[in-house]
Amino acid sequence: MEHFINKLKDHIEHVKRVGAHCTTEETTKQALILPLLDILGFNPYDPTKVLAEFSADFPGAKSAERVDYALYCNGQPVMFIEAKPFAANLTNHAPQLSRYFNSSLGVTIGAITNGKEWRFFTDLINTNVMDEKPFLTIDFTKHNAEELTQLAEFKHDNFHAEKLRFFAEENQYIQQFKTVIKRSINEADLDFVRYVAQQANIPRQLNTKFLESIQPFVKQAVEQAISDTVVKGLSAPTIITAQPVEITASHNDDQPPAQPAAADIIHADNSKIVTTVHEQILYQVVQELLPEHELTAKDTESYFSVLYQNKNNRWLFRYDVNRKRPTIQFIVPINEIRHLELTRAGLEVQANGVIFLDKPEHIYRTVGILNDALEYCLNDDHFKRNI
């Protein structure tokens, strides 16, 4: 990933330096678009990966209409790209891309770009019909390289259509929720004021006149709550008791205290053992995926693991969140088939079988291997001592 980010840094500077000189579509393609495709592993000089002027003849399209670029994986087109000059307004050209979108049932990702801004689309609402709004927008003149790591989802050796749809859906929902939350917080409209008053059990009739009278108070309360949260976040983490999440420290086999997945948990008997929010989320997801089995979360100073029947030697996986990038290691070896499964799911696998798991929710992408690990732990023969 570090190598990828460094390449993006160079490309950002390149776009800023030469973008204004790309006055035609062809110049934009050669100077700005093809270099990025090369960074993503789509060699622009290899027609099995990048095919220019892809034929998009289908009902409703103009005669002999063609997409600027079709990206290929395993001999199949997986993404269309429509290119425009550097100064072009992409909004005006999105309908053109949508006409191309359903020309191939295997293509579920489309992009339109002027070299500095890239807008990525898919078909979350209606199958084979491009959504009106992009699920990801990137502007190389406004973002830094660290903020553009989402582009790694589009790398040739990472490209997986279903994984990208999951990514698109997740990204779309998060952006929509953020917009609503920001608007509610900043404006404190009457619907938001009513919700707050209802949750606070205000013993008054919540008519418009009353809601308007308390609207300034709700705004003040929001500002103070945000301020309190920031101050609390800067202070040392504390243990808060709430909805139980069973966590066992390595030094203590007693039943652990109830903890929420809302704050890091510092274990009372050993302050060096900190069960992070990500570790708690990971455990909750695994419980959701394997609800019929007796699983226990166990944290140590070195790693976090999930055990079958609370037996130390029957660990499904070990998760290390203390590194620069969190990793996970399963009890079963990562053979060629499992390696392919992980790669197709967009996860990076090291030579020793350790997997980068940047988000705890990415455990969903390893369900097959998680089940393999459980089956391994269920088999007593794997744990018999040799006499």
C-alpha positions as CSV (number, residue, x, y, z in Angstrom):
1,M,0.0,0.0,0.0
2,E,2.9,2.4,0.8
3,H,4.2,1.9,-2.8
4,F,0.7,2.6,-4.2
5,I,0.3,5.8,-2.1
6,N,3.7,7.1,-3.3
7,K,2.7,6.6,-6.9
8,L,-0.6,8.5,-6.2
9,K,1.4,11.3,-4.6
10,D,3.5,11.6,-7.8
11,H,0.3,11.5,-9.9
12,I,-1.3,14.2,-7.9
13,E,1.6,16.5,-8.5
14,H,1.6,15.6,-12.2
15,V,-2.0,16.5,-12.6
16,K,-1.5,19.8,-10.9
17,R,1.5,20.6,-13.0
18,V,0.3,19.7,-16.5
19,G,-3.5,19.6,-16.2
20,A,-4.0,23.1,-17.5
21,H,-2.1,22.2,-20.7
22,C,-4.5,19.3,-21.5
23,T,-6.9,21.4,-23.7
24,T,-8.1,18.5,-25.8
25,E,-9.6,15.1,-25.0
26,E,-6.8,13.2,-26.6
27,T,-4.1,15.1,-24.6
28,T,-6.1,14.5,-21.4
29,K,-6.2,10.7,-22.2
30,Q,-2.4,10.5,-22.9
31,A,-1.2,12.8,-20.1
32,L,-3.6,12.1,-17.2
33,I,-6.0,9.2,-17.7
34,L,-3.7,6.4,-19.0
35,P,-1.0,7.1,-16.4
36,L,-3.5,6.5,-13.6
37,L,-4.7,3.3,-15.3
38,D,-1.1,2.2,-15.3
39,I,-0.8,2.9,-11.6
40,L,-3.9,0.7,-11.0
41,G,-2.2,-2.2,-12.8
42,F,-4.1,-1.8,-16.1
43,N,-1.3,-1.5,-18.6
44,P,-2.5,0.9,-21.3
45,Y,-0.2,-0.8,-23.8
46,D,-1.8,-4.2,-23.2
47,P,-5.1,-4.6,-25.1
48,T,-6.0,-7.6,-22.9
49,K,-6.3,-5.1,-20.0
50,V,-7.2,-1.8,-21.6
51,L,-9.1,-1.7,-24.9
52,A,-9.6,1.7,-26.5
53,E,-12.7,2.6,-28.5
54,F,-14.7,-0.4,-27.2
55,S,-17.8,-1.0,-29.4
56,A,-21.0,-0.3,-27.5
57,D,-23.6,-1.1,-30.2
58,F,-26.9,-1.8,-28.5
59,P,-30.5,-0.7,-28.8
60,G,-30.8,3.0,-28.0
61,A,-27.2,4.0,-28.7
62,K,-26.1,6.0,-31.7
63,S,-24.7,4.1,-34.7
64,A,-21.2,2.8,-34.1
65,E,-21.0,4.6,-30.7
66,R,-17.9,3.5,-28.7
67,V,-16.7,3.8,-25.2
68,D,-13.3,5.4,-24.8
69,Y,-11.9,2.6,-22.7
70,A,-13.0,-0.8,-21.5
71,L,-10.9,-2.4,-18.7
72,Y,-10.5,-6.1,-18.8
73,C,-9.9,-8.8,-16.1
74,N,-9.5,-12.5,-17.0
75,G,-10.5,-11.8,-20.6
76,Q,-13.8,-10.1,-19.7
77,P,-14.7,-6.3,-19.7
78,V,-15.3,-5.2,-16.2
79,M,-15.4,-1.4,-16.3
80,F,-16.1,1.4,-18.9
81,I,-14.4,4.7,-18.9
82,E,-15.6,7.8,-20.7
83,A,-12.9,10.5,-21.1
84,K,-13.4,14.3,-21.4
85,P,-11.0,17.3,-21.7
86,F,-9.5,18.6,-18.5
87,A,-11.8,21.7,-18.4
88,A,-15.0,19.7,-19.1
89,N,-17.9,19.7,-16.7
90,L,-18.5,16.0,-16.1
91,T,-22.1,16.4,-15.1
92,N,-23.1,17.3,-18.6
93,H,-21.7,14.1,-19.9
94,A,-22.9,11.5,-17.4
95,P,-26.0,10.6,-19.6
96,Q,-23.6,9.5,-22.3
97,L,-21.9,7.1,-20.0
98,S,-25.2,5.7,-18.9
99,R,-26.1,4.8,-22.5
100,Y,-23.0,2.6,-22.6
101,F,-23.5,1.0,-19.2
102,N,-25.8,-1.9,-20.1
103,S,-24.1,-2.8,-23.4
104,S,-22.4,-5.7,-21.5
105,L,-24.0,-7.6,-18.7
106,G,-20.6,-8.2,-17.2
107,V,-19.9,-4.5,-16.7
108,T,-21.2,-3.1,-13.5
109,I,-18.8,-0.3,-13.0
110,G,-18.5,2.9,-15.1
111,A,-16.4,6.0,-14.7
112,I,-16.3,9.4,-16.3
113,T,-13.2,11.6,-16.0
114,N,-11.5,14.7,-17.2
115,G,-8.2,13.6,-15.7
116,K,-8.4,15.6,-12.5
117,E,-11.9,14.4,-11.4
118,W,-13.1,10.8,-11.5
119,R,-16.7,9.8,-10.9
120,F,-17.5,6.1,-10.4
121,F,-20.9,4.7,-11.0
122,T,-22.7,1.3,-10.6
123,D,-26.2,0.0,-10.6
124,L,-27.4,-0.3,-7.0
125,I,-30.9,0.9,-7.6
126,N,-31.9,-1.0,-10.8
127,T,-29.8,-3.8,-12.2
128,N,-28.0,-2.9,-15.5
129,V,-29.2,0.7,-15.2
130,M,-26.5,3.1,-14.1
131,D,-27.3,5.1,-11.0
132,E,-27.7,8.8,-11.4
133,K,-25.3,9.7,-8.7
134,P,-21.7,8.4,-8.4
135,F,-20.8,6.2,-5.4
136,L,-17.3,7.7,-5.4
137,T,-16.0,11.0,-6.5
138,I,-12.3,11.8,-6.5
139,D,-10.6,15.1,-7.3
140,F,-6.8,14.9,-7.7
141,T,-6.5,18.7,-7.2
142,K,-8.3,18.6,-3.8
143,H,-7.3,15.3,-2.1
144,N,-4.0,14.1,-0.8
145,A,-2.7,10.6,-1.5
146,E,-3.6,9.1,1.9
147,E,-7.3,10.1,1.3
148,L,-7.3,8.2,-2.1
149,T,-6.6,4.8,-0.7
150,Q,-10.1,3.8,-1.9
151,L,-8.6,3.7,-5.4
152,A,-6.9,0.5,-4.4
153,E,-10.3,-1.2,-4.7
154,F,-9.9,-0.7,-8.5
155,K,-6.5,-2.2,-8.9
156,H,-6.3,-4.9,-11.5
157,D,-5.1,-7.6,-9.1
158,N,-7.7,-6.5,-6.6
159,F,-10.7,-6.0,-9.0
160,H,-13.8,-7.9,-8.0
161,A,-17.2,-6.8,-9.2
162,E,-19.2,-8.0,-6.2
163,K,-16.7,-6.6,-3.8
164,L,-16.9,-3.2,-5.5
165,R,-20.7,-3.3,-5.3
166,F,-20.4,-3.9,-1.6
167,F,-17.9,-1.1,-1.4
168,A,-20.2,1.2,-3.4
169,E,-23.3,0.4,-1.3
170,E,-21.3,1.0,1.9
171,N,-19.9,4.3,0.6
172,Q,-23.2,5.5,-0.7
173,Y,-25.0,4.9,2.6
174,I,-22.3,6.5,4.7
175,Q,-22.3,9.6,2.5
176,Q,-26.1,9.9,2.7
177,F,-26.1,9.4,6.4
178,K,-23.4,11.9,6.9
179,T,-25.3,14.5,4.9
180,V,-28.5,14.0,7.0
181,I,-26.6,14.0,10.3
182,K,-24.6,17.2,9.4
183,R,-27.8,18.9,8.3
184,S,-29.7,17.9,11.4
185,I,-26.9,19.0,13.7
186,N,-26.2,22.3,11.9
187,E,-29.7,23.4,11.2
188,A,-31.6,21.6,14.1
189,D,-34.7,21.5,12.0
190,L,-38.1,20.9,13.7
191,D,-38.1,17.2,12.9
192,F,-34.7,16.9,14.7
193,V,-36.0,19.0,17.6
194,R,-39.1,16.9,17.9
195,Y,-36.9,13.7,17.9
196,V,-34.7,15.1,20.7
197,A,-37.7,16.3,22.7
198,Q,-39.3,12.9,22.4
199,Q,-36.2,11.0,23.5
200,A,-35.7,13.4,26.4
201,N,-39.4,12.8,27.5
202,I,-40.3,16.4,27.6
203,P,-43.7,16.6,29.3
204,R,-45.2,19.0,26.8
205,Q,-47.4,18.8,23.7
206,L,-44.8,18.9,20.9
207,N,-46.7,21.3,18.6
208,T,-44.9,23.6,16.1
209,K,-45.0,26.7,18.4
210,F,-43.4,24.8,21.3
211,L,-40.8,23.2,19.0
212,E,-39.8,26.6,17.6
213,S,-39.4,27.9,21.1
214,I,-37.0,25.2,22.2
215,Q,-35.1,25.1,18.8
216,P,-32.3,27.5,20.1
217,F,-31.9,25.3,23.2
218,V,-31.5,22.1,21.1
219,K,-28.8,23.9,19.0
220,Q,-26.9,24.9,22.1
221,A,-27.2,21.3,23.5
222,V,-25.8,19.9,20.2
223,E,-22.9,22.3,20.3
224,Q,-22.1,21.4,23.9
225,A,-22.5,17.7,23.3
226,I,-20.1,17.8,20.4
227,S,-17.6,19.8,22.5
228,D,-17.9,17.3,25.4
229,T,-17.4,14.4,23.0
230,V,-14.2,16.0,21.6
231,V,-12.8,16.7,25.1
232,K,-13.6,13.2,26.2
233,G,-12.0,11.7,23.1
234,L,-8.8,13.6,23.9
235,S,-8.7,12.4,27.4
236,A,-7.5,8.9,28.6
237,P,-9.9,6.1,27.6
238,T,-12.2,4.8,30.4
239,I,-14.1,1.7,31.0
240,I,-17.9,2.1,30.5
241,T,-20.4,-0.6,31.4
242,A,-23.3,-1.1,28.9
243,Q,-24.5,-3.8,26.6
244,P,-22.3,-6.9,27.3
245,V,-19.6,-8.0,25.0
246,E,-17.7,-11.0,26.5
247,I,-14.0,-10.4,26.5
248,T,-11.5,-12.6,28.3
249,A,-8.0,-11.4,29.2
250,S,-5.2,-13.9,29.0
251,H,-4.4,-13.7,32.7
252,N,-7.9,-14.3,33.9
253,D,-10.3,-17.1,33.0
254,D,-13.2,-15.7,35.1
255,Q,-16.2,-14.3,33.4
256,P,-15.3,-10.8,32.1
257,P,-17.3,-7.6,32.9
258,A,-19.9,-6.4,30.5
259,Q,-18.6,-3.8,28.0
260,P,-19.9,-1.9,25.0
261,A,-18.5,-1.8,21.5
262,A,-18.4,2.0,21.9
263,A,-15.0,2.5,23.6
264,D,-11.7,0.8,24.1
265,I,-11.7,-1.5,27.2
266,I,-8.8,-1.4,29.5
267,H,-8.7,-4.6,31.5
268,A,-8.7,-3.9,35.2
269,D,-6.0,-6.4,36.2
270,N,-3.6,-5.6,33.3
271,S,-3.6,-2.1,31.8
272,K,-1.5,-3.3,28.9
273,I,-4.4,-5.4,27.6
274,V,-6.7,-3.0,25.7
275,T,-9.6,-4.4,23.8
276,T,-10.2,-1.9,21.0
277,V,-13.5,-0.9,19.5
278,H,-12.4,-2.7,16.3
279,E,-11.7,-5.9,18.2
280,Q,-15.1,-5.7,19.8
281,I,-16.8,-5.1,16.4
282,L,-14.9,-8.0,14.9
283,Y,-16.1,-10.3,17.7
284,Q,-19.7,-9.2,17.2
285,V,-19.6,-9.8,13.5
286,V,-18.2,-13.3,14.1
287,Q,-21.0,-14.1,16.5
288,E,-23.5,-12.9,13.9
289,L,-21.9,-15.2,11.3
290,L,-21.6,-18.2,13.6
291,P,-24.5,-17.9,16.0
292,E,-24.9,-21.6,16.7
293,H,-21.5,-22.2,18.1
294,E,-19.8,-21.6,21.5
295,L,-17.3,-18.9,20.8
296,T,-15.3,-16.7,23.2
297,A,-13.2,-13.6,22.6
298,K,-9.9,-13.5,24.3
299,D,-7.5,-10.6,24.4
300,T,-3.8,-10.6,25.2
301,E,-1.1,-7.9,25.1
302,S,0.0,-9.2,21.7
303,Y,-3.2,-10.1,19.8
304,F,-6.9,-10.7,20.0
305,S,-8.4,-14.1,19.2
306,V,-11.7,-15.9,19.0
307,L,-11.7,-19.4,20.6
308,Y,-14.0,-22.4,20.2
309,Q,-15.3,-23.5,23.6
310,N,-12.9,-21.2,25.3
311,K,-10.0,-23.5,24.6
312,N,-6.7,-21.8,24.0
313,N,-5.5,-24.2,21.3
314,R,-8.7,-24.0,19.3
315,W,-8.4,-20.4,18.1
316,L,-10.3,-19.6,14.9
317,F,-8.1,-16.6,14.2
318,R,-5.7,-14.2,15.8
319,Y,-6.2,-10.5,15.0
320,D,-3.4,-7.9,15.5
321,V,-4.6,-4.3,15.5
322,N,-1.4,-3.0,17.0
323,R,0.5,-2.8,13.7
324,K,0.4,0.0,11.1
325,R,-2.2,-2.1,9.3
326,P,-4.3,-4.6,11.2
327,T,-3.8,-8.2,10.3
328,I,-5.6,-11.5,10.8
329,Q,-4.3,-15.1,10.8
330,F,-6.5,-18.1,10.7
331,I,-5.8,-21.5,12.3
332,V,-6.1,-23.2,8.9
333,P,-3.2,-22.6,6.3
334,I,-3.8,-20.3,3.4
335,N,-3.4,-22.7,0.5
336,E,-3.7,-21.8,-3.1
337,I,-7.5,-22.0,-3.2
338,R,-7.9,-19.9,-0.1
339,H,-5.4,-17.4,-1.3
340,L,-7.3,-17.0,-4.5
341,E,-10.6,-16.6,-2.6
342,L,-9.0,-13.8,-0.4
343,T,-7.5,-12.1,-3.5
344,R,-10.8,-12.1,-5.3
345,A,-12.4,-10.6,-2.2
346,G,-9.9,-7.7,-2.4
347,L,-7.7,-8.6,0.6
348,E,-4.0,-8.6,0.6
349,V,-2.2,-11.8,1.7
350,Q,1.4,-11.9,2.9
351,A,3.7,-14.7,2.0
352,N,3.4,-16.2,5.5
353,G,-0.4,-16.4,5.2
354,V,-1.2,-13.4,7.3
355,I,-3.9,-11.2,5.9
356,F,-4.3,-7.4,6.0
357,L,-7.8,-6.6,7.5
358,D,-8.0,-2.8,7.3
359,K,-11.6,-2.8,8.7
360,P,-13.2,-5.3,11.1
361,E,-16.2,-5.5,8.8
362,H,-13.9,-7.0,6.1
363,I,-14.2,-10.3,8.0
364,Y,-17.4,-10.7,5.9
365,R,-15.2,-11.3,2.9
366,T,-13.5,-14.3,4.6
367,V,-16.7,-16.2,5.5
368,G,-15.6,-19.4,3.7
369,I,-12.2,-19.5,5.4
370,L,-13.8,-18.6,8.8
371,N,-16.1,-21.6,8.4
372,D,-13.0,-23.8,7.5
373,A,-11.4,-22.6,10.7
374,L,-14.4,-23.5,12.7
375,E,-14.6,-27.0,11.2
376,Y,-11.0,-27.5,12.0
377,C,-11.6,-26.5,15.6
378,L,-14.6,-28.8,15.8
379,N,-12.6,-31.9,14.8
380,D,-11.1,-33.4,18.0
381,D,-8.6,-35.4,15.9
382,H,-6.7,-32.2,15.2
383,F,-5.9,-31.7,18.9
384,K,-5.1,-35.2,20.0
385,R,-1.6,-35.6,21.5
386,N,0.8,-37.9,19.7
387,I,1.7,-40.8,22.1
